[in-house]
Amino acid sequence: MKRAMTLTLIAASSLALSACGKKPAPADLSGMVPGDGQAAMQASGDYDADGNYIGPGSQADLIRNAGTDRVLFPLNSFALDNEDREILRRQAEWLARNPNISITIEGHCDERGTREYNIALGDRRATAAKNYLQTLGVSAARMNTVSYGKEHPAAYGSDEESWAQNRRAVTIVIREM
């Protein structure tokens, strides 16, 4: 809904500005259709082809700078290994460079186990990531946690490869304007 409203506002602004007079399009915008808000957003470099914000402080920016937005866990575990701590260290550095950003850390599990067990384990995974980020200087006030248990799988399938991708904690960027 928000994206559609933004696109509508951009398209309306483009139409209003086009009535003010014609200027030759810059070379890198030559493929644009006048009044095409989507193309204008893409041309700005801060949005992808689907209209998702990818500029500074975005989820895409976090992934670009930290390498990933998630840490993975072994079966029935919420312990962070050295690779997880390195990923979270890079996320903490990115958060230090973006002090106006808050995050939500989502805890997830694979499909095995009861709903109750997986909600509790997902919570422990999210909390483990949050606690480690806190030791690296990220303020607890900037972080929330939520557990989805097995309800939001990253990979569908009932095999070890899928399960391994679903046992995770994911850092989600919350933009504060």
Buried (B, 14 or more C-beta within 10 A) or exposed (E): EEEEEBBEEBBEEBEEEEEEEEEEEEEEEEEBEEBBBBBBBBBEEBBEEEBEBBEEBBBBBBBEBBEBBBBBBEEEEBEBEEEBBBBBBBBBBBBEEBEEBBBBBBBBBBBBBEEEBBBBBBBBBBBBBBBBBBEBEBEEEBBBBBBBBBEEBBEEEEEEEBBBBBBBBBBBBEEEE
